[in-house]
Amino acid sequence: MESQEQSTTSKDLEKDVTLNSEPAQEQNTGSVNNQPEASSAAAEQAQEVVNPGASQAAAASTPAEETVQAEPEEKQPASVETEAQPQHKYAAMSKTELIAALESLKEQPIDSVKDDVAQIKSAFFAIRKEEIAKEKEAFLAQGNEEAAFAAIDDADEVKIKELLNELKEKKAQFNAEQDALRAENLEKKRKIIDEINAIAADPDNVNRQYNHIQQLQQEFKAIGEVPATNVTELWKSYQLAVEKFYDLLKMNKELRDYDFKKNLEIKQQLCSEAEALDDQNDVVAAFKKLQELHDTWRETGPVAKEIREELWQRFKNASSVINKKYQGFFEERKAKEKENAEAKTALCEKIEAISTDGLKTYAAWDEATKGILALQEQWKKLGFASRKQNAELFARFRKSCDDFFGKKAEFFKQMKEQFAANLAKKTELCERAEAMKDSTDWKKTTDAFVALQKEWKTVGPVVKKHSDAIWKRFITACDAFFDNKKKQNTNIHTIEHDNLKTKKGIIAQVNAVLEADNKEDGPTQVRELMKQWQEVGHVPYKEKDKIYAEYKAAIDKAFEQFDMKGMNARIANFENSLNKMGGDDKVYHERERLVRDYERKCQEMKTYENNMGFFNASSKNGSTIVKQMEKKIANLKDEIAILEKKIKMIDDKV
């Protein structure tokens, strides 16, 4: 997603922005060994042909913006890297690849592979840390206590530690060799200083030794690094020896003036180049170029004493401008890195706050995915944080992304399995529908098809490539049955119209009985006509309410005229309720209730009839009780008769 960056540490900054203090060379024009300043013009020459690394300790305490200090002999190039530096090449390697890469570095010079070793080590233990975290997570998921966790031994970790120890030993050996070489260089330089002091101690032959002194100075410069603890002391000794020689040297004035002029031209050019660096946009490149200019300055001989300090001040001022810009660059970079770290932390918190618990559909996951991708795009637009923070934040952000897309993959896998299960269920429903489509048991099969359709709705979706085909198969079977039923209903309509005529005839007969007003036979005739009405089948749906209203009006009038309202009204009301009941289940439940009520009342009537034998009807009280029981028995008989009619009406309907 992004490359890791490398940032210059504060120590690197402190090391790189300080250069050798030139005044330590050119201002020290006092007497040496109690000789006056004017004893020889050669003393001025000695002040600028000294070792460029000797004054590190003398200028270490001077602020970078006020002095220009030379780096010591053992200086290393400043580690300054641009924002565009890519993530190191080992980040994407596996542990095995990292071990192989580390193995390949064993035969290379140890001082050239230290950065690669550090990167391989960091990459390997980052992977190892993630493995241990997963082991711990699995350990805790099994119900174990965290304190009991111990990581599983890793052969790769043992191997890489062995390799690192080998490289560490190799580095220690290299350092020991370098220390020995520095000690050897120290002895060589001390011998040169002793030889210069010996030459300077012979005033009679000092003029003849000028070329030899030049050669000794070149040899002194060519000798490599010395121990850091001896740099300052060695530099001072060398400086004093050279100054002592030039103080005694009877140099030809023309030669001295020529050297001063040549050195002046060089140092003026160095000043111009240093001042021109202020216009360069690349601060890091400008700083590196300034380092080169200071090296050239130190290698250039002295100029005339009267302009020496002025020229040095000019060069130092130009250097201070670049040093301040260099310091400001890293301060600004540090602030920007902090700002980027805060922005990346906010993105990590945003992505970690995204909950996948409520994502139950493809659309929901796609919408959440858009949010994740948007956060990733924001991440790419952000610059680098500090090296340590950047790696940690990137690992944190990547883990959140990996967790999200892992859960998404699991959801899609589960949905695929669910789609397969739904397809199997719908296929079964299709087979059941196809098995019933030719049935002529219209009512039962209709209910069965309705139940199948309801069940179909409860089954979830299937993959799009099967969705249309499976639905077409199911609806084809349903349509086949209902088309056959529709054809059958065409014949039923003819029967319903005949039934309508029959019911109109019954209504006419009821009205005829009412006109005859036969109190004795009228109720019987009306009940018979009501019985006939119940035996007649269905009429056309649109005529049902109208014909029933006419029938009910005639029956109500008959009930009132023949005093039949008590029993027959209840029968009529029940019939009306029965007609309004929706499904067969309700009708069946109603019949069961009526049967239970019928059996209870029959048992109750039987009890009253048995109890009648215990009362003496001749007594006054006994006669009263007998009449009450006879009335109750008569009422029970009427109730039983009504229940019988209701049960018969249900049986006829079913």
Secondary structure as UniProt FT lines:
FT   HELIX           10..16
FT   HELIX           23..26
FT   TURN            33..34
FT   HELIX           37..39
FT   HELIX           42..46
FT   TURN            47..48
FT   TURN            52..55
FT   HELIX           56..59
FT   TURN            60..61
FT   TURN            64..66
FT   TURN            73..74
FT   TURN            83..84
FT   TURN            89..92
FT   HELIX           95..104
FT   TURN            105..107
FT   HELIX           110..112
FT   HELIX           114..141
FT   TURN            142..143
FT   HELIX           146..148
FT   HELIX           155..200
FT   HELIX           203..205
FT   HELIX           207..209
FT   HELIX           210..222
FT   HELIX           228..230
FT   HELIX           231..248
FT   HELIX           253..276
FT   HELIX           277..279
FT   HELIX           283..299
FT   HELIX           305..353
FT   TURN            357..358
FT   HELIX           362..381
FT   HELIX           387..436
FT   TURN            437..438
FT   HELIX           442..458
FT   HELIX           464..516
FT   TURN            519..521
FT   HELIX           522..535
FT   HELIX           541..561
FT   TURN            562..563
FT   HELIX           565..580
FT   HELIX           584..611
FT   HELIX           612..614
FT   TURN            617..618
FT   HELIX           620..653
//
